[in-house]
Amino acid sequence: MSGETQTLDTREDIKLSNTQIAWRAAQDIEDGAYINLGIGFPEMVARYQPPGRQAIFHTENGILDFGEPPAAGEEDWDLINAGKKAVTVKPGAAFFHHADSFAMVRGGHLDVAILGAYQVAENGDLANWRVGSKGVPAVGGAMDLVHGAKQVFVITEHVTKDGKPKLVSKCTFPLTGVGCITRVYTSHAVIDIADGRFVLREKLAAMTIEELQAMTGAQLHVDGAVADLVVPAL
């Protein structure tokens, strides 16, 4: 199925909020994992670590093990993440040169990178930095993250604001990385990428697989039971 430029029938009447998508992704982060969160929406994942688990968050500009955002008015602007947002640091946190930070990324020391997306292809290709003439001037560190981390998760709406699929058979926007995505958390489903296919793992209980397929620009495959996608009201 092509569908890259097609406007699809959608179920926007039932969908998860960004905070709920971030919460669901956070549930799959293992205790003690080294995690890099992309700028913007993915940063929300840090808020929702499950009780009894503590990830170690890495930021490209040179902090390992940063903590919660400071209270308003208590920011130390020497302590920021890659998105230029103020952070706190935990006991034992480390500071290092930008080049050393990317040596950690390229050396395969991150367990998971979590990024946003414009498009994800069924073979795991990712486009998340430019749409035609719109976007940031260059791909930046994302191209290192998608091939340096052991797993790469995407969190995203299932379709664009004008109803076009973000999960497609082939990306039409400039690529960030090739064959790099392992799992996608959307506003309607949790989907793995395995053997060049989208494999449906969870979906909202209020919609059918057929309705979800109608929102998707490539074939969804079912391998075993599809669980209900259940999240708290955040």
N, C-alpha and C positions, 0 to 999 in steps of 0.2 A: 504494500500500500504506500502511495506517495504522500499526498496530503500536505506538503510543505507550504503551499500557497492557498490552500483551501480553508474556508471558514466552516467550522464544524458545529453540529448540534452539541450544546453543552448543558451541564447540570450545574449552573452557577447558583441555583437556588439552594443547593446543598454543597458546602465545601468547608474545608478547614481554614481558619485564620492563619496568618503567618506565625503567630505565637504557638498555635497548636501544631503546625508542621515542625517548628523548631523543637518543641517538646518531644514529638515522636522520634525525631532523629536522635535526640539526646539519650533516649532509652537504650540505644544500641551501642553506646560508648562504654567500653569496659573500664573497670577500675584500674587506675595507674596508666592509662593509655596516653600517649603523646599526641596532641591534637592541634592542628592549625585551622582556624576559622577564617573564611574569606571576609572581606570588607562588606559591611552593610547587613543585610538580612541574616547571613550565617552567624554573625556575632551573637545573635539571640540564643543560640544553642547553649552557650555557657550558663545561662540562667536556670536551666532545667535538668541538671544532673540528678540522677536518681539517688535517694538516700542510701548511704553506705558506700557510694562510689565517688571517687575524686579523680577527674582527669587532670593532666598537666598540660596547660595551654601554652602554645608557642606562637610568637608573633615575629614576622619577618624583620622588623626593625630592631630586634635584639633583646627580647625578654623571654625567659622560660619560667612558667608558673606564676602568671599574673592572676589577680583575683577580681572581686566585684568592683564595679564602678564606684568611685568615691561619691559621697553626698555632695549635693550642689553647694558650691562655695568652698569646698575642701579639696579641689583638684590641685594636683601638682603637675604642671604642664611639662615637666621633664619626664613624666611617666605616662606615655601614651602607647596605644597599639598601632598597627599598620594603617588603620583607618583614622588616625589622629584623634581618637577618643581617649579621654583620661581613664586610667586604670589604677588599681592598687596592686601591690605585690605581696606575696605570701612569704612567710619565713622560709629561708633557703632558696628563694628565687635567684636566678642568675641573669646577669647582663653581659652582652657580648657585641662584638662588631657585626655590622650588617653582612659582611662577607662570611663571617663564621656562621651566622644564622642560615645563610643559603647553603653553606657546606653541610649543615645538619639536614636540610631539605634534600639536597642532591645525593647525600650519602645514605639515604634510605632510613633515617632515624625517626621519622614520623609514622605513627600507626595509621592515622586517618587525617585527611584534609576534607573539609566540608565547604562547598562552594555553591554559589548561585549559578543560574544558567539562562541563556536565551534559547538554546536548543540542545537536546541530547539525542544522539542517533542510536539506533538499536544495536550497533556494533560497539558502543561505548565512547564514540567521539563526543567531544564537548566544544560548544561555542558559547563563550560567556563574556566577551570583551568588546565586541563591535557589531552593530547592525547597520550595514550599508555605510553611509557617511557619518552615522551617529555612534558615539562611544568614546572611550578614553583613547589617547594618542597611541598607546602601544599595549601589548598584552601583559607586560609586567611579570611579576613573580608567579602568576597563576600557572604559566607553562612549566615552571620548575615543580610547583606543588603537585600538579596532576600526574607527573611521572616519578616524583621522588617519594611520595607517600605510599604506604603499603596498600591502603584502600582509599578510594575517593568517593565521597557521597555528594549528591546534589540535593538541595532543597529548593523547591520552585512551585509556582502555580502550574496547574496541569495545562492550561491554555493561556494565550496572550490576552490582553485587554480587548482586542477585537476578535477574539474567538478562534485564533489560529493555533494549531497544535505546537507545543514545545517539545514533545517527544515525537521524533520523526524517523523516517527510514534513512535519510541522509541529510546532514547539516547543510544549509545553504548559506550560513554566515561564516566569516573567517574562524578557523579552528583555534582553540586554545590547546587542545591535545587530542591525540589519536588513540582510540581503544583504551581509554583510561578510567572510565566511570564504572563503578561496581554496583552502586545502589542509588535509586532516586526516590525521594520522599516528596510527593506532590500534595496539592490541596484535596486530592480525591483518592490517592492510592500510594502503596509502597511497591516498588517495582525493582527487581534485580536485573542486571544485565549479565547473561550467561550464554556462552557459545554463540555470540552475535545475535541474541534475541532479547526482547523484553519479556521477562517472566513475572507474572503478576503474583504477589505474595499477600497483599492486603488491599481491601477496598472499603469505601464507606458502605455500611449495611443498607442504606436507603437507596442504593442504585444497583442496577444489574451490570453484569460483565458487558452486555451488549451496549448499554449506555456509556460505560467507560470506554469501550472500543471506539464508539462514535466520536469521542473527544481526543482520540489518539491517532497520530499520523503514521503509525506503523502497526504491524500485527502484535497483539498481546497474546502471549502463550501461557497456558496454565499447566503447572507441573505439581500435581498434588492438590491438597485443599487450599482454598483461598480464605484467609482469615478476615474477620471484620476489623476495620481500622477504627480503633477506639481510643479517644483522647479525652482529657478532662476539659471542662468549660473554663478556659483561661481568659 
